[in-house]
Amino acid sequence: MSATLDVLCPCCGNRMKVDAATGEILAEERPVSKPSKSFEQAMTEVNTGAQKREEAFSKAADRTRNQQDLLDRKFEEARKKAADEKGRPPSIFDLE
C-alpha cells in the first residue's frame, strides 16, 4: 500500500487524503457550512441600508445648500466692497 498525504485546501477548507503515488483523492472532508440568513433578515438589512443612504443624501444636500448660501453672502460682500471703493485697481504695468 502506498503512502497517503493529508492535505488542507487553503481556499475552501476541504481536508483530503491523497495517494502519494498516483495523486488520486481517496477521501474528502468538507467543512460544515454556516446557515445562511433568513429572507426577513436580508430584507431588514436592505431597508436599513436604504435609510442610511437617504440620511447621507439629506446631509449632503444640506451641506450644499449651506455652502451656496455662504458663497452668495461672500459674493455680495465683495460686490459691495468693490462698489464702495473709488477709482480703478492698480495696473500691473503702473508698478514699474
ZADO-1210 file (C-alpha; in nm, 4 decimals, padded with zeros to 6 digits):
<atoms>
<atom x="00.0000" y="00.0000" z="00.0000" code="MET" pos="1"/>
<atom x="00.1309" y="00.3415" z="-00.0906" code="SER" pos="2"/>
<atom x="00.1595" y="00.6376" z="00.1420" code="ALA" pos="3"/>
<atom x="-00.1200" y="00.8906" z="00.1713" code="THR" pos="4"/>
<atom x="-00.0952" y="01.2633" z="00.2233" code="LEU" pos="5"/>
<atom x="-00.3366" y="01.4699" z="00.4301" code="ASP" pos="6"/>
<atom x="-00.3971" y="01.7988" z="00.2510" code="VAL" pos="7"/>
<atom x="-00.5916" y="02.1032" z="00.3715" code="LEU" pos="8"/>
<atom x="-00.7132" y="02.3349" z="00.0952" code="CYS" pos="9"/>
<atom x="-00.6412" y="02.6997" z="00.1908" code="PRO" pos="10"/>
<atom x="-00.9240" y="02.8298" z="-00.0288" code="CYS" pos="11"/>
<atom x="-01.2248" y="02.6195" z="00.0658" code="CYS" pos="12"/>
<atom x="-01.1035" y="02.4423" z="00.3805" code="GLY" pos="13"/>
<atom x="-01.1534" y="02.0882" z="00.2444" code="ASN" pos="14"/>
<atom x="-00.9460" y="01.8102" z="00.4033" code="ARG" pos="15"/>
<atom x="-00.8348" y="01.5488" z="00.1521" code="MET" pos="16"/>
<atom x="-00.6451" y="01.2211" z="00.1710" code="LYS" pos="17"/>
<atom x="-00.4372" y="01.1938" z="-00.1436" code="VAL" pos="18"/>
<atom x="-00.2497" y="00.8876" z="-00.2683" code="ASP" pos="19"/>
<atom x="00.1136" y="00.9978" z="-00.2913" code="ALA" pos="20"/>
<atom x="00.1952" y="00.7691" z="-00.5821" code="ALA" pos="21"/>
<atom x="-00.0994" y="00.8412" z="-00.8117" code="THR" pos="22"/>
<atom x="-00.2219" y="01.1807" z="-00.6873" code="GLY" pos="23"/>
<atom x="-00.5731" y="01.0394" z="-00.6645" code="GLU" pos="24"/>
<atom x="-00.8048" y="01.1746" z="-00.3947" code="ILE" pos="25"/>
<atom x="-00.9007" y="00.8880" z="-00.1650" code="LEU" pos="26"/>
<atom x="-01.1231" y="01.0760" z="00.0817" code="ALA" pos="27"/>
<atom x="-01.2616" y="01.4253" z="00.1148" code="GLU" pos="28"/>
<atom x="-01.3991" y="01.6048" z="00.4198" code="GLU" pos="29"/>
<atom x="-01.5808" y="01.9314" z="00.3538" code="ARG" pos="30"/>
<atom x="-01.6248" y="02.1909" z="00.6289" code="PRO" pos="31"/>
<atom x="-01.9721" y="02.2410" z="00.7699" code="VAL" pos="32"/>
<atom x="-02.1297" y="02.5411" z="00.6027" code="SER" pos="33"/>
<atom x="-02.2891" y="02.8083" z="00.8152" code="LYS" pos="34"/>
<atom x="-02.6638" y="02.8542" z="00.7746" code="PRO" pos="35"/>
<atom x="-02.7487" y="03.1453" z="00.5531" code="SER" pos="36"/>
<atom x="-02.9599" y="03.4393" z="00.6613" code="LYS" pos="37"/>
<atom x="-03.3339" y="03.4227" z="00.6518" code="SER" pos="38"/>
<atom x="-03.5277" y="03.6252" z="00.3991" code="PHE" pos="39"/>
<atom x="-03.6597" y="03.8532" z="00.6747" code="GLU" pos="40"/>
<atom x="-03.3060" y="03.9299" z="00.7957" code="GLN" pos="41"/>
<atom x="-03.1949" y="04.0095" z="00.4428" code="ALA" pos="42"/>
<atom x="-03.4919" y="04.2431" z="00.3872" code="MET" pos="43"/>
<atom x="-03.4216" y="04.4191" z="00.7174" code="THR" pos="44"/>
<atom x="-03.0626" y="04.4805" z="00.6080" code="GLU" pos="45"/>
<atom x="-03.1784" y="04.6133" z="00.2701" code="VAL" pos="46"/>
<atom x="-03.4268" y="04.8526" z="00.4328" code="ASN" pos="47"/>
<atom x="-03.1701" y="04.9699" z="00.6877" code="THR" pos="48"/>
<atom x="-02.9252" y="05.0373" z="00.4054" code="GLY" pos="49"/>
<atom x="-03.1882" y="05.2410" z="00.2209" code="ALA" pos="50"/>
<atom x="-03.2465" y="05.4538" z="00.5314" code="GLN" pos="51"/>
<atom x="-02.8733" y="05.5122" z="00.5745" code="LYS" pos="52"/>
<atom x="-02.8383" y="05.6167" z="00.2105" code="ARG" pos="53"/>
<atom x="-03.1327" y="05.8569" z="00.2443" code="GLU" pos="54"/>
<atom x="-02.9801" y="06.0144" z="00.5578" code="GLU" pos="55"/>
<atom x="-02.6416" y="06.0543" z="00.3888" code="ALA" pos="56"/>
<atom x="-02.8053" y="06.2135" z="00.0846" code="PHE" pos="57"/>
<atom x="-03.0022" y="06.4566" z="00.3033" code="SER" pos="58"/>
<atom x="-02.6858" y="06.5607" z="00.4889" code="LYS" pos="59"/>
<atom x="-02.5008" y="06.6161" z="00.1620" code="ALA" pos="60"/>
<atom x="-02.7892" y="06.8232" z="00.0223" code="ALA" pos="61"/>
<atom x="-02.7965" y="07.0383" z="00.3395" code="ASP" pos="62"/>
<atom x="-02.4205" y="07.0969" z="00.3179" code="ARG" pos="63"/>
<atom x="-02.4570" y="07.2020" z="-00.0455" code="THR" pos="64"/>
<atom x="-02.7378" y="07.4456" z="00.0388" code="ARG" pos="65"/>
<atom x="-02.5386" y="07.5933" z="00.3292" code="ASN" pos="66"/>
<atom x="-02.2293" y="07.6255" z="00.1125" code="GLN" pos="67"/>
<atom x="-02.4280" y="07.8025" z="-00.1612" code="GLN" pos="68"/>
<atom x="-02.5719" y="08.0500" z="00.0927" code="ASP" pos="69"/>
<atom x="-02.2233" y="08.1202" z="00.2286" code="LEU" pos="70"/>
<atom x="-02.0823" y="08.1777" z="-00.1196" code="LEU" pos="71"/>
<atom x="-02.3727" y="08.4099" z="-00.2067" code="ASP" pos="72"/>
<atom x="-02.3105" y="08.6175" z="00.1087" code="ARG" pos="73"/>
<atom x="-01.9375" y="08.6412" z="00.0389" code="LYS" pos="74"/>
<atom x="-02.0048" y="08.7459" z="-00.3193" code="PHE" pos="75"/>
<atom x="-02.2450" y="09.0198" z="-00.2086" code="GLU" pos="76"/>
<atom x="-01.9935" y="09.1484" z="00.0478" code="GLU" pos="77"/>
<atom x="-01.7179" y="09.1581" z="-00.2138" code="ALA" pos="78"/>
<atom x="-01.9504" y="09.3310" z="-00.4626" code="ARG" pos="79"/>
<atom x="-02.0441" y="09.5990" z="-00.2051" code="LYS" pos="80"/>
<atom x="-01.6783" y="09.6478" z="-00.1123" code="LYS" pos="81"/>
<atom x="-01.5862" y="09.6887" z="-00.4797" code="ALA" pos="82"/>
<atom x="-01.8711" y="09.9387" z="-00.5293" code="ALA" pos="83"/>
<atom x="-01.7597" y="10.1440" z="-00.2262" code="ASP" pos="84"/>
<atom x="-01.4008" y="10.1743" z="-00.3458" code="GLU" pos="85"/>
<atom x="-01.3357" y="10.4707" z="-00.5711" code="LYS" pos="86"/>
<atom x="-01.1077" y="10.4569" z="-00.8687" code="GLY" pos="87"/>
<atom x="-00.9656" y="10.1726" z="-01.0616" code="ARG" pos="88"/>
<atom x="-00.7491" y="09.8999" z="-00.9171" code="PRO" pos="89"/>
<atom x="-00.3776" y="09.9478" z="-00.9779" code="PRO" pos="90"/>
<atom x="-00.2480" y="09.8124" z="-01.3047" code="SER" pos="91"/>
<atom x="00.0446" y="09.5748" z="-01.3057" code="ILE" pos="92"/>
<atom x="00.2086" y="09.7945" z="-01.5692" code="PHE" pos="93"/>
<atom x="00.1966" y="10.1016" z="-01.3411" code="ASP" pos="94"/>
<atom x="00.4093" y="09.9329" z="-01.0742" code="LEU" pos="95"/>
<atom x="00.7346" y="09.9559" z="-01.2718" code="GLU" pos="96"/>
</atoms>
